[in-house]
């Protein structure tokens, strides 16, 4: 702001002293405002630095905690892998015990557990059960075949030698009678 601008605003009767006082007050306010803006900018920069420092500290803490968490995660993965490897080994042992048996893998997986002794005991018990079942079925089959009467019964054999009689001939349908006459003319004459 210039002196001429102030004169126009306040009028022509304004003194130089009033103009100087007004300009000084204006410059003081402007200086105070500039100082406040500088202070706020400085605080803002400090806040930004604070946020950056806080983020760095959080990252460091996170990295330290992450190391601990990584160790925990690795421990969990190791335990999980150990459990899976035991189950795989026990599955192989169960399949070795049950070799030669036609057993589905899903059925084997049902009695495979992490404990090797339990898995082996269950596989042996299962094999023993299958063997007993097979033995019992074979025994029952042999017994039923050995006790079965293989002689034909008398009711299965025609008593009259299967010869055509006049009574049998009349029981036949008309087509069957014609067929019999064509195929067996001598027997028909003997009726």
Secondary structure, 3 states (H helix, E strand, C coil): CCHHHHHHHHCCCCCHHHHHHHHHHHHHHHHHHHHHHHHHHHHHHHHHHHHHHHHHHHHHHHHHHHHHHHHHHHHHHHHHHHHHHHHHHHHHHHHHHCCCCCCCHHHHHHHCCCCHHHHHHHHHHHHHHHHHHHHHHHHHHHHHHHHCCCCCCHHHCCCCCCCCCHHHHHHCCHHHHHHHHHHCHHHHHHC
